[in-house]
Amino acid sequence: MRRLLQGDRPRGIGTVSALYPWLTIAAVFGVSAWLTRRFTEPTSFFHVLDHPNERSLHQVPVPRTGGAAMLLALAVGALLVSVNFAWPPQLTWIAVAVGGLGLVSFIEDRQGVKRRYRLLVQAVAAGLVLAGGLLGTRLELPGMSVPLPLALDWAVSLLFILWMINLYNFMDGMDGFAGGMALIGFATLALFGWQGDDPLFALVSGLIAAAAAGFLIWNFPPARIFMGDTGSASLGLLVAALSLWGSQRGLFPIWAALLVFSPFLADATLTLMRRLLQGERIWEAHRGHHYQRLVQAGWSHRKTVLWGYALMLACGYGALRSPQMNVREQWYLLGAWAIIYALIAFRTGLLERQTGAAPS
């Protein structure tokens, strides 16, 4: 972390110790790992079981409050960061939105919340993020950046945040998968911050990655705990918010952030489109995502998630390299990934036909 941007300077005299960010990240990792382990114990207030249903790949009840451990660890990290950094308003509103959404999602994990109320809370959380200063979305592709009119900016940004919140929930259906995407994805965003000499963005992204890493210790297959809606909804909101915030700070174009998280974006979006075309009720639980279909076709959870990690790392590497590419090379990069995802979809269907499995 090479310099401090104006408005992100540490409080007090002098510079932040070079070790402070790393100690903060280590603290968040430790708190997340300890709390996640604690929440697996039946005596804990946060011990809430997830029973198998039509969407599940697990066969026995598993605690589902690991997301609460991550959020509490991030709260500790936020306090430590506030000691040395003046928070910009965008970050304050992101924290408020995540806190509110996380609380309602925890209630959902414990006793359930009606779908319309969940959507209302998600919309309010998204509105808080945008009202806090993250408007200004531009339609960005390699070699092209078009500002959007205010009304369209609100609509596109709101839909983007809502889709990311629900997308992350859809993709949280296999041991180690959503936690791994959070670890790799936010670590990549942290590297974008480091490349762009933006220590605050790098630290915030690194803290989220650290919280996910602490949780992942107990969530890697075979999982002892799930993140639940508390984790998936909050992480989805953070993906959208930090993608918009990093783009606003000039660290990357929005398409590069979408490439980082494209393993989730591609699977969820293609699955939704396929189900719509087949006339299915998209709000009902299912096991039609590519990762679920691979498991049903005979792949183990561990094999599927490790191949998923390889895909996530490759996406992150490509996104990090994209600023050094010219416009033509950036288009080649996006085209190559479109072909890769098409091949994954084809290979998944072929495996299903060979094994007699079918998406459900």
BATOR-401276 format. One record per residue (C-alpha): x negated, y negated, z negated; residue number from 1. Coordinates in steps of 0.02 Angstrom, whole numbers. Layout:
REM residues N
<pt <X; Y; Z>; NUM>
...
//
This chain:
REM residues 360
<pt <0; 0; 0>; 1>
<pt <-106; -136; 71>; 2>
<pt <-19; -300; 41>; 3>
<pt <135; -374; -38>; 4>
<pt <263; -459; 73>; 5>
<pt <330; -628; 22>; 6>
<pt <478; -602; -92>; 7>
<pt <413; -433; -150>; 8>
<pt <268; -497; -254>; 9>
<pt <240; -416; -425>; 10>
<pt <291; -512; -577>; 11>
<pt <156; -582; -687>; 12>
<pt <-23; -629; -648>; 13>
<pt <-138; -528; -538>; 14>
<pt <-101; -381; -427>; 15>
<pt <-12; -217; -458>; 16>
<pt <-129; -80; -510>; 17>
<pt <-166; 36; -365>; 18>
<pt <-111; 180; -475>; 19>
<pt <55; 106; -528>; 20>
<pt <157; 160; -375>; 21>
<pt <88; 336; -385>; 22>
<pt <122; 347; -572>; 23>
<pt <300; 287; -541>; 24>
<pt <325; 418; -405>; 25>
<pt <253; 552; -520>; 26>
<pt <370; 497; -661>; 27>
<pt <523; 509; -548>; 28>
<pt <469; 680; -487>; 29>
<pt <444; 741; -666>; 30>
<pt <610; 673; -730>; 31>
<pt <704; 745; -581>; 32>
<pt <625; 917; -602>; 33>
<pt <656; 920; -791>; 34>
<pt <836; 860; -780>; 35>
<pt <877; 978; -637>; 36>
<pt <810; 1124; -740>; 37>
<pt <908; 1063; -892>; 38>
<pt <1071; 1053; -793>; 39>
<pt <1058; 1237; -747>; 40>
<pt <1086; 1282; -930>; 41>
<pt <1265; 1329; -978>; 42>
<pt <1257; 1219; -1133>; 43>
<pt <1228; 1060; -1032>; 44>
<pt <1372; 937; -1004>; 45>
<pt <1311; 931; -824>; 46>
<pt <1329; 1118; -800>; 47>
<pt <1472; 1129; -673>; 48>
<pt <1488; 1285; -566>; 49>
<pt <1514; 1289; -379>; 50>
<pt <1620; 1440; -335>; 51>
<pt <1605; 1519; -161>; 52>
<pt <1734; 1464; -32>; 53>
<pt <1764; 1471; 157>; 54>
<pt <1616; 1355; 190>; 55>
<pt <1492; 1434; 69>; 56>
<pt <1345; 1545; 109>; 57>
<pt <1316; 1592; -74>; 58>
<pt <1405; 1740; -154>; 59>
<pt <1402; 1696; -340>; 60>
<pt <1443; 1537; -438>; 61>
<pt <1298; 1414; -447>; 62>
<pt <1286; 1247; -542>; 63>
<pt <1314; 1098; -426>; 64>
<pt <1257; 945; -521>; 65>
<pt <1077; 932; -463>; 66>
<pt <1123; 770; -377>; 67>
<pt <1156; 690; -546>; 68>
<pt <978; 736; -598>; 69>
<pt <909; 650; -442>; 70>
<pt <1011; 492; -472>; 71>
<pt <960; 482; -655>; 72>
<pt <778; 504; -605>; 73>
<pt <799; 365; -476>; 74>
<pt <872; 253; -611>; 75>
<pt <712; 278; -711>; 76>
<pt <612; 237; -555>; 77>
<pt <714; 80; -525>; 78>
<pt <676; 18; -701>; 79>
<pt <490; 50; -676>; 80>
<pt <490; -38; -507>; 81>
<pt <582; -189; -577>; 82>
<pt <438; -217; -700>; 83>
<pt <319; -264; -559>; 84>
<pt <428; -308; -410>; 85>
<pt <560; -442; -384>; 86>
<pt <704; -349; -304>; 87>
<pt <775; -424; -144>; 88>
<pt <966; -440; -143>; 89>
<pt <984; -301; -14>; 90>
<pt <905; -175; -133>; 91>
<pt <1012; -232; -279>; 92>
<pt <1172; -204; -181>; 93>
<pt <1111; -36; -118>; 94>
<pt <1081; 16; -299>; 95>
<pt <1255; -42; -352>; 96>
<pt <1336; 50; -207>; 97>
<pt <1240; 210; -240>; 98>
<pt <1281; 202; -426>; 99>
<pt <1467; 181; -395>; 100>
<pt <1476; 314; -261>; 101>
<pt <1372; 432; -367>; 102>
<pt <1488; 411; -517>; 103>
<pt <1646; 449; -417>; 104>
<pt <1558; 594; -331>; 105>
<pt <1511; 665; -501>; 106>
<pt <1694; 659; -551>; 107>
<pt <1731; 751; -389>; 108>
<pt <1603; 884; -436>; 109>
<pt <1679; 905; -609>; 110>
<pt <1866; 899; -577>; 111>
<pt <1903; 846; -399>; 112>
<pt <1959; 683; -319>; 113>
<pt <2090; 668; -182>; 114>
<pt <2018; 649; -7>; 115>
<pt <2095; 478; 24>; 116>
<pt <2020; 408; -137>; 117>
<pt <1849; 478; -93>; 118>
<pt <1857; 394; 77>; 119>
<pt <1911; 231; -3>; 120>
<pt <1764; 234; -124>; 121>
<pt <1646; 275; 19>; 122>
<pt <1712; 127; 119>; 123>
<pt <1691; 11; -31>; 124>
<pt <1512; 73; -57>; 125>
<pt <1474; 45; 127>; 126>
<pt <1551; -128; 118>; 127>
<pt <1442; -173; -32>; 128>
<pt <1285; -121; 62>; 129>
<pt <1333; -229; 211>; 130>
<pt <1392; -377; 108>; 131>
<pt <1226; -371; 15>; 132>
<pt <1132; -426; 169>; 133>
<pt <1113; -279; 287>; 134>
<pt <1220; -348; 426>; 135>
<pt <1129; -394; 585>; 136>
<pt <1132; -224; 669>; 137>
<pt <1064; -224; 846>; 138>
<pt <1097; -97; 981>; 139>
<pt <920; -30; 998>; 140>
<pt <844; 93; 1119>; 141>
<pt <668; 97; 1190>; 142>
<pt <639; -66; 1282>; 143>
<pt <810; -135; 1235>; 144>
<pt <877; -232; 1086>; 145>
<pt <1049; -313; 1097>; 146>
<pt <1126; -410; 949>; 147>
<pt <1306; -367; 909>; 148>
<pt <1446; -493; 877>; 149>
<pt <1490; -508; 693>; 150>
<pt <1654; -409; 700>; 151>
<pt <1574; -270; 803>; 152>
<pt <1422; -274; 688>; 153>
<pt <1535; -242; 537>; 154>
<pt <1631; -104; 624>; 155>
<pt <1479; -11; 693>; 156>
<pt <1379; -27; 532>; 157>
<pt <1525; 28; 423>; 158>
<pt <1560; 180; 532>; 159>
<pt <1374; 222; 533>; 160>
<pt <1364; 222; 343>; 161>
<pt <1526; 321; 323>; 162>
<pt <1467; 450; 450>; 163>
<pt <1300; 472; 363>; 164>
<pt <1384; 495; 193>; 165>
<pt <1499; 631; 260>; 166>
<pt <1369; 705; 377>; 167>
<pt <1251; 738; 232>; 168>
<pt <1392; 823; 138>; 169>
<pt <1429; 934; 289>; 170>
<pt <1246; 985; 303>; 171>
<pt <1227; 1025; 118>; 172>
<pt <1277; 1206; 135>; 173>
<pt <1117; 1308; 119>; 174>
<pt <985; 1328; -15>; 175>
<pt <844; 1202; 5>; 176>
<pt <912; 1123; 164>; 177>
<pt <979; 952; 113>; 178>
<pt <845; 931; -20>; 179>
<pt <710; 970; 108>; 180>
<pt <782; 844; 231>; 181>
<pt <782; 711; 95>; 182>
<pt <602; 750; 45>; 183>
<pt <535; 750; 223>; 184>
<pt <647; 611; 288>; 185>
<pt <615; 485; 150>; 186>
<pt <430; 528; 144>; 187>
<pt <426; 483; 329>; 188>
<pt <513; 318; 294>; 189>
<pt <385; 286; 157>; 190>
<pt <246; 311; 285>; 191>
<pt <333; 186; 399>; 192>
<pt <326; 64; 254>; 193>
<pt <142; 100; 226>; 194>
<pt <104; 78; 412>; 195>
<pt <197; -87; 411>; 196>
<pt <111; -154; 253>; 197>
<pt <277; -157; 160>; 198>
<pt <239; -85; -13>; 199>
<pt <413; -109; -85>; 200>
<pt <499; -14; 55>; 201>
<pt <364; 120; 48>; 202>
<pt <384; 138; -141>; 203>
<pt <575; 145; -138>; 204>
<pt <573; 277; -1>; 205>
<pt <437; 372; -93>; 206>
<pt <540; 374; -253>; 207>
<pt <689; 451; -163>; 208>
<pt <573; 582; -87>; 209>
<pt <501; 617; -260>; 210>
<pt <673; 640; -338>; 211>
<pt <718; 760; -197>; 212>
<pt <555; 856; -225>; 213>
<pt <591; 878; -410>; 214>
<pt <764; 944; -369>; 215>
<pt <698; 1056; -230>; 216>
<pt <593; 1156; -354>; 217>
<pt <755; 1232; -419>; 218>
<pt <853; 1225; -257>; 219>
<pt <733; 1316; -140>; 220>
<pt <805; 1487; -95>; 221>
<pt <863; 1575; -196>; 222>
<pt <937; 1417; -271>; 223>
<pt <971; 1401; -457>; 224>
<pt <1069; 1239; -432>; 225>
<pt <1151; 1137; -292>; 226>
<pt <1154; 948; -273>; 227>
<pt <1345; 938; -257>; 228>
<pt <1438; 788; -189>; 229>
<pt <1344; 678; -313>; 230>
<pt <1183; 714; -220>; 231>
<pt <1243; 733; -41>; 232>
<pt <1352; 577; -37>; 233>
<pt <1220; 470; -122>; 234>
<pt <1081; 532; -8>; 235>
<pt <1188; 502; 145>; 236>
<pt <1219; 323; 89>; 237>
<pt <1033; 300; 56>; 238>
<pt <987; 368; 228>; 239>
<pt <1101; 240; 311>; 240>
<pt <1054; 96; 197>; 241>
<pt <865; 119; 209>; 242>
<pt <877; 146; 397>; 243>
<pt <964; -23; 412>; 244>
<pt <850; -106; 284>; 245>
<pt <690; -42; 364>; 246>
<pt <749; -96; 536>; 247>
<pt <795; -267; 467>; 248>
<pt <620; -283; 392>; 249>
<pt <543; -245; 562>; 250>
<pt <465; -79; 512>; 251>
<pt <548; 24; 648>; 252>
<pt <691; 15; 773>; 253>
<pt <849; 100; 712>; 254>
<pt <831; 239; 841>; 255>
<pt <667; 292; 760>; 256>
<pt <753; 314; 591>; 257>
<pt <890; 415; 676>; 258>
<pt <756; 525; 754>; 259>
<pt <686; 560; 580>; 260>
<pt <854; 626; 520>; 261>
<pt <906; 697; 689>; 262>
<pt <903; 880; 628>; 263>
<pt <1057; 835; 525>; 264>
<pt <1130; 710; 648>; 265>
<pt <1120; 828; 796>; 266>
<pt <1191; 980; 706>; 267>
<pt <1335; 888; 623>; 268>
<pt <1381; 784; 775>; 269>
<pt <1375; 929; 899>; 270>
<pt <1473; 1040; 780>; 271>
<pt <1606; 906; 757>; 272>
<pt <1622; 883; 946>; 273>
<pt <1635; 1070; 975>; 274>
<pt <1770; 1090; 844>; 275>
<pt <1868; 942; 915>; 276>
<pt <1860; 1016; 1090>; 277>
<pt <1921; 1183; 1022>; 278>
<pt <2069; 1099; 935>; 279>
<pt <2012; 1145; 760>; 280>
<pt <2057; 1046; 604>; 281>
<pt <1893; 957; 572>; 282>
<pt <1936; 916; 391>; 283>
<pt <1948; 1100; 343>; 284>
<pt <1802; 1199; 271>; 285>
<pt <1706; 1303; 396>; 286>
<pt <1541; 1389; 430>; 287>
<pt <1512; 1327; 607>; 288>
<pt <1353; 1225; 586>; 289>
<pt <1201; 1295; 674>; 290>
<pt <1109; 1334; 512>; 291>
<pt <1262; 1428; 447>; 292>
<pt <1281; 1523; 611>; 293>
<pt <1098; 1576; 606>; 294>
<pt <1121; 1649; 431>; 295>
<pt <1280; 1739; 483>; 296>
<pt <1186; 1807; 634>; 297>
<pt <1057; 1888; 522>; 298>
<pt <925; 1758; 479>; 299>
<pt <881; 1746; 295>; 300>
<pt <909; 1583; 201>; 301>
<pt <721; 1564; 179>; 302>
<pt <681; 1592; 363>; 303>
<pt <817; 1471; 417>; 304>
<pt <765; 1334; 297>; 305>
<pt <579; 1351; 337>; 306>
<pt <614; 1334; 523>; 307>
<pt <722; 1185; 477>; 308>
<pt <576; 1107; 383>; 309>
<pt <463; 1132; 536>; 310>
<pt <593; 1042; 642>; 311>
<pt <607; 900; 516>; 312>
<pt <418; 878; 507>; 313>
<pt <405; 874; 696>; 314>
<pt <541; 741; 706>; 315>
<pt <455; 638; 573>; 316>
<pt <288; 650; 662>; 317>
<pt <365; 599; 828>; 318>
<pt <452; 450; 748>; 319>
<pt <292; 392; 662>; 320>
<pt <197; 402; 826>; 321>
<pt <330; 308; 925>; 322>
<pt <266; 131; 885>; 323>
<pt <102; 174; 974>; 324>
<pt <196; 232; 1130>; 325>
<pt <248; 126; 1277>; 326>
<pt <431; 116; 1328>; 327>
<pt <420; 258; 1454>; 328>
<pt <337; 372; 1327>; 329>
<pt <471; 330; 1199>; 330>
<pt <606; 381; 1323>; 331>
<pt <510; 542; 1357>; 332>
<pt <506; 573; 1169>; 333>
<pt <694; 554; 1152>; 334>
<pt <726; 657; 1307>; 335>
<pt <614; 796; 1243>; 336>
<pt <710; 804; 1080>; 337>
<pt <876; 808; 1172>; 338>
<pt <812; 959; 1269>; 339>
<pt <749; 1042; 1108>; 340>
<pt <919; 1024; 1024>; 341>
<pt <1007; 1092; 1178>; 342>
<pt <890; 1242; 1174>; 343>
<pt <924; 1269; 988>; 344>
<pt <1112; 1269; 1022>; 345>
<pt <1088; 1391; 1166>; 346>
<pt <974; 1505; 1064>; 347>
<pt <1097; 1506; 919>; 348>
<pt <1240; 1558; 1032>; 349>
<pt <1132; 1692; 1114>; 350>
<pt <1084; 1763; 944>; 351>
<pt <1268; 1770; 895>; 352>
<pt <1312; 1866; 1051>; 353>
<pt <1169; 1988; 1024>; 354>
<pt <1218; 2022; 843>; 355>
<pt <1407; 2014; 864>; 356>
<pt <1421; 1866; 744>; 357>
<pt <1538; 1721; 781>; 358>
<pt <1553; 1546; 708>; 359>
<pt <1691; 1529; 579>; 360>
//
